[in-house]
Amino acid sequence: MILETLNPMQYITSLVPDLMPMATVPIIILLCFLFLIWNHEETSSIPGPGYCMGIGPLISHGRFLWMGVGNACNYYNKTYGEFVRVWISGEETFIISK
């Protein structure tokens, strides 16, 4: 009985369930807010695939690797027009053609 009262884990485990709901809600709200700020992107007037949390650049770069530069440029020009914004190797690249 004396050992149970001297055990510090008893106090920690009894305290954690009481604090958990109060502490998690602000943390989850803060993380959601930071996630929204991190993924916020200014709307560009230049057509092209969207950023979409970094998935757009991966798809665009993959298309250039898979189809080659010429065919990928033709694809994007047919899809979005003569002036297109894409990502190659993580850098924003503009394709201008007529």
C-alpha positions as semicolon CSV with decimal commas, in nm:
position;residue;x (nm);y (nm);z (nm)
1;M;0,000;0,000;0,000
2;I;0,282;0,240;0,080
3;L;0,457;0,152;-0,245
4;E;0,140;0,231;-0,440
5;T;0,115;0,579;-0,288
6;L;0,482;0,650;-0,361
7;N;0,457;0,540;-0,723
8;P;0,470;0,854;-0,944
9;M;0,318;0,670;-1,241
10;Q;-0,010;0,646;-1,052
11;Y;-0,042;1,026;-1,050
12;I;0,065;1,062;-1,415
13;T;-0,177;0,800;-1,543
14;S;-0,464;0,950;-1,345
15;L;-0,382;1,300;-1,476
16;V;-0,345;1,213;-1,848
17;P;-0,708;1,110;-1,917
18;D;-0,832;1,433;-1,754
19;L;-0,604;1,660;-1,960
20;M;-0,620;1,472;-2,289
21;P;-0,953;1,607;-2,423
22;M;-0,871;1,966;-2,323
23;A;-0,524;1,957;-2,477
24;T;-0,599;1,775;-2,803
25;V;-0,871;2,005;-2,937
26;P;-0,652;2,321;-2,956
27;I;-0,360;2,119;-3,092
28;I;-0,576;1,966;-3,366
29;I;-0,719;2,309;-3,455
30;L;-0,368;2,456;-3,470
31;L;-0,243;2,173;-3,691
32;C;-0,538;2,213;-3,929
33;F;-0,475;2,588;-3,948
34;L;-0,104;2,534;-4,020
35;F;-0,191;2,273;-4,283
36;L;-0,425;2,518;-4,458
37;I;-0,163;2,793;-4,453
38;W;0,104;2,556;-4,585
39;N;-0,116;2,445;-4,874
40;H;-0,253;2,787;-4,957
41;E;-0,161;2,895;-5,305
42;E;-0,233;3,214;-5,487
43;T;-0,457;3,152;-5,785
44;S;-0,251;3,193;-6,098
45;S;-0,389;3,343;-6,414
46;I;-0,162;3,112;-6,615
47;P;-0,333;2,784;-6,707
48;G;-0,182;2,452;-6,618
49;P;-0,216;2,162;-6,378
50;G;-0,298;2,262;-6,020
51;Y;-0,053;2,236;-5,732
52;C;-0,281;2,024;-5,510
53;M;-0,048;1,971;-5,211
54;G;0,251;1,893;-5,432
55;I;0,081;1,619;-5,631
56;G;0,049;1,838;-5,944
57;P;0,426;1,891;-5,976
58;L;0,490;1,518;-5,930
59;I;0,241;1,426;-6,201
60;S;0,370;1,693;-6,438
61;H;0,734;1,588;-6,388
62;G;0,639;1,222;-6,426
63;R;0,459;1,298;-6,752
64;F;0,775;1,465;-6,891
65;L;0,988;1,166;-6,788
66;W;0,741;0,913;-6,926
67;M;0,636;1,081;-7,253
68;G;0,945;1,284;-7,330
69;V;0,964;1,659;-7,361
70;G;0,807;1,690;-7,708
71;N;0,504;1,470;-7,649
72;A;0,441;1,612;-7,300
73;C;0,457;1,968;-7,437
74;N;0,210;1,876;-7,711
75;Y;-0,021;1,717;-7,453
76;Y;-0,018;2,025;-7,228
77;N;-0,063;2,258;-7,524
78;K;-0,369;2,064;-7,643
79;T;-0,511;2,053;-7,291
80;Y;-0,439;2,407;-7,164
81;G;-0,350;2,622;-7,468
82;E;-0,039;2,794;-7,601
83;F;0,094;2,929;-7,271
84;V;0,113;2,667;-6,994
85;R;0,267;2,649;-6,647
86;V;0,409;2,307;-6,549
87;W;0,671;2,177;-6,308
88;I;0,989;2,008;-6,421
89;S;1,226;1,887;-6,145
90;G;1,024;2,080;-5,888
91;E;1,068;2,414;-6,065
92;E;0,787;2,610;-6,222
93;T;0,837;2,605;-6,601
94;F;0,643;2,785;-6,872
95;I;0,576;2,626;-7,209
96;I;0,512;2,878;-7,485
97;S;0,416;2,745;-7,827
98;K;0,193;2,817;-8,117
